């Protein structure tokens, strides 16, 4: 067995990588956006709930 030349390695790997790059995203971007928005609302709710329990000085 002879070692693979760099050129044959490139011609084998690059087409495979280019196909992967054009595929659909693994996670729907809208789901990420909605999830982030829900986390933001939860954190704002916790901040407001915490602020109501303290006296203003």
N, C-alpha and C positions, 0 to 999 in steps of 0.2 A: 504494500500500500504506500503510495507516495503522498506527501502532504499536499493539501489543496492550495492552488495558487490564489493570491489575493484577488485576481480578476474574476476567477470563477466564483469565489465567495461573494463578491459584490454583485455579480449578475444573478446569483441565486437569492440573495437576501433583499436587495433593493425592490424588486417587483412585489415581493410579499409584504414589505413594509408600506409600500404605496397603496396597496389594496386595503390595509388596515386603517390607514389615515383617512380614507374616503368613506368608511363605513359609518353607520349611524352612531350617535353617542350612546354610551352604556346606560346613562341615566337621563331621563327627560329633563331638559333645562327648566321647563315650567314647574315640575315637581320640586326642583331645588329652590326655585324662587318662592313658591308657596310655602315650603318648609321653613325657609329663612324668614319669611314674613310672619309666620306663626310664632317662631322663636322670638322675634322682635316684639310682637304683641305681648307675649308671655312675660318677657323681661320688663316691658313698660308697665304691665299690670302689677308685677311684683314691686317695682319701684314706687308706684303710686300707693300701693297697700302699705308699704313700709313707711312712706312719708306721712300717711294719715295717722299713724300711731305715735308720732313724736311731737312734742311741743315745739312751737316756734319761739326762738329766743332773740 
